[in-house]
Amino acid sequence: MKRFDDYPKSFKKMVRFIRQEATLEQIRGMQHIFGSTVAWRLEMLQRTPRDNEPQTASGRRGK
């Protein structure tokens, strides 16, 4: 697992915001967004390598 300092600056800023300033409402909103985003990404990574190819805006696979 990565050390906290090894993550991108944007991630570190987000974590610090949550720890220091975020309201309960903001945290709940972020929790929903992050939860669904993480679940989606895990699903994409667990598919076969062919299924992991990026898709274009039209929904078709790239070259």
N, C-alpha and C positions, 0 to 999 in steps of 0.2 A: 504494500500500500504506500502511496506517495505521502511525503511529509507535507504539511500545510503550505510551507514556503515553495514547494515545487509546482503548485497549481497556478493557473493563469491569474494575472492581476485582477481581472474582472470577477473571478470566483472569490478571491480573497476579500475584495471590497464588498461583495454581496453578503458573505458570511459575517463580516464585521458590522454591516448595516443591520442584519438580523439580530446580532448579539447586543448592539448598542442603541439602536434608534427605532426599529420597526414596531409598529403598533400591533395589537392582537389581530385586527382586521387585515393588515398587510401580511402578517405571517400566515394567516389562514389562506389568503389568496395565493401566496407564493407556494404554500404546501400543495395546494391543488395543482398548480401549473407544473411544479417540479415532479410531483408524483406521476402525473400522466406522461410527462416528457421522458422521465427515466424508464417507465414501463414500456413506452413506445420504442425507445432506443434499445433496450434489452431484447425486445422482440425482434428488431431488425438485425441485431448482432447474432442471434441464435438461429437465424435462417441459414440456408445453404449459401455458399459463397456466391453463386449465381444470383440469388435473391438479394444480396447485399449491394449490388450495383446501384449507383445513384440514379435517380429518375429525373427527367427533364420536367419543366413546368407543365407540359402536356400530360405527364404521367407515364410517358414511355421511357424505356431504359436508354441510357446514353450509349455511345459507340463503344 
